[in-house]
């Protein structure tokens, strides 16, 4: 396919030899190759977040616009997510949201109104979705909900002290799990759907089978306060459970024997949430101290800390980008983990006649499986839907491929979130491009190179 890009800079003192274009979600990467005259050369960027920037180079190795392109990338990514609509149906705080790649037009939301709503996403301008069914049965707040990997069942936890397994086809409870002595705060499915884990205010973690039988209760070396969140790692080669609690600790458990593997210490306040990356290599935790801490699950160590600026109620990794999203008070912060920078901050507009009115707090987050839409639950009983412009995302077929390969993309990147990698010469992965794209090369006729060859790499949004 033809790719005609204008030159985003004025080049003085060198002729372009060739240009190659790489495409893939969400950016275009364009590389120009040219000879470097003996006297050097200069260039000035035209737009792209680097307008007015002038750079001068004398050696080939220095002619890669890492700083300029990084700046352009950060500028381009800000203000990209926009409020697309809301989902209205709950009569209490929205405590959790669940999505599934099997049914992209359906999401679940749990609430303090004691119900779980199954939404049909219409994506209309006036109404983004409609309640299709309400799952009723819990007698107290529903604190958590997750969907099985086949999209057929949902699992919920409640302050009534029970878990429920729901058949999403009929909307009925198929199993009720009884065993906790206090509120259940968090639940999760294993990647093969055969095991279930729950965390409770009774300070225990319980492992269940899908028949509702508790197979093990973690008590030795368990949390000394409420267990606020539990999650399985999706990595089958490293079968672990990650938990966090009001004792300020993140704990990693060996799934084979339910024994403590690692204690992660560092937070100064109680913890609300922990989330595991799509490849199972990282987890992030957050809570009262407003710090999002990143942990290496393979090596069992702290990587770095991101400042949320407010209490963190929820965290989630993007399924196909190296982003971490945090519900921090009334806003949502989105970090790029390669640059460790905030690429967007989402704030809802609240119209109120009272000067003392406070904006609703964001309490839950979930990405659509294709990474295109972010669903957020709030204390004003609404689910808000945030979305980026279509140019940031691949075509329908590419989105389908993205859902299938999301985990492999995280794995192929390795520990990209720990340090900026040096890409092999055969790959075009630098400067924030998060896919290994197909490549289209185009040669521009010019005079033979009089000197060493240099390269300019720029990003198009």
WOFEN-V110068 format. One record per backbone hydrogen bond with DSSP energy under -0.5 kcal/mol. NH is the residue of the N-H (numbers start at 1). CO is the residue of the C=O. Records with the same first field share a line. If there is no record, write none. Layout:
# WOFEN-V110068
NH=CO, CO
This chain:
# WOFEN-V110068
5=3
10=44
11=9
12=10, 42
13=11
17=33
18=33
19=442
20=31
21=440
22=29
23=438
24=27
26=392
27=24
28=460
29=22
30=28, 458
31=20
32=456
33=18
34=454
35=15
36=452
37=13, 35
40=37
41=57
42=12
43=55
44=10
45=53
46=8
47=45
50=47
52=45
53=50
55=43
57=41
62=59
63=60
65=63
66=64
69=65
70=66
71=67
72=68
73=69
74=70
75=71
76=72
77=73
78=74
80=77
82=387
84=82, 385
85=385
87=383
88=86
89=381
90=381
94=378
95=93, 110
96=110
98=108
100=106
103=100
106=103
107=119
108=98
109=117
110=96
111=115
112=93
114=111
116=135
117=109
118=133
119=107, 117
120=130
121=105, 119
122=120, 128
123=128
124=127
128=86
130=120
132=118
133=118
135=116
136=134
137=114, 138
142=111
143=141, 157
144=157
146=155
148=153
151=148
154=166
155=146
156=164
157=144
158=162
159=141
161=158
163=177
164=156
165=175
166=154, 164
167=172
168=152, 166
171=167
172=167
174=165
175=165
177=163
178=176
179=161
180=161
184=158
185=183, 199
186=199
188=197
190=195
193=190
196=208
197=188
198=206
199=186
200=204
201=183
203=200
205=218
206=198
207=216
208=196
209=213
210=194
212=209
214=212
215=207, 213
216=207
218=205, 216
219=217
222=219
227=200
228=226, 244
229=244
231=242
233=240
236=234
238=235
239=236
240=238
241=253
242=231
243=251
244=229
245=249
246=226
248=245
250=264
251=243
252=262
253=241
254=259
255=239, 253
257=254
258=254
259=254
261=252
262=252
264=250, 262
265=263
267=248
271=245
272=286
273=286
275=284
277=282
280=277
283=295
284=275
285=293
286=273
288=270
290=287
292=306
293=285, 291
294=304
295=283
296=301
297=281, 295
298=281
300=296
301=296
303=294
304=294
306=292
308=290, 306
309=290
312=287
313=311, 327
314=327
316=325
318=323
323=321
324=335
325=316
326=333
327=314
328=326, 331
329=311, 327
331=328
332=346
333=326
334=344
335=324, 333
336=341
337=322, 335
340=336
341=336
343=334, 341
344=334
346=332
347=345
348=330
350=348
351=349
352=350
357=354
362=329
363=361, 377
364=377
366=375
368=373
371=368
374=386
375=366, 373
376=384
377=364
378=382
379=361
381=378
383=87
384=376, 382
385=85
386=374, 384
387=82
388=372
389=80
392=389
393=390
399=395
400=396
401=397
402=398
403=399
404=400
405=401
406=402
409=405
410=406
411=407
412=408
413=409
414=410, 411
416=414
418=415
419=415
421=419
423=421
427=424
433=430
434=432
437=435
438=23
440=21
442=19
444=17
445=443
454=34
455=60
456=32
458=30
460=28
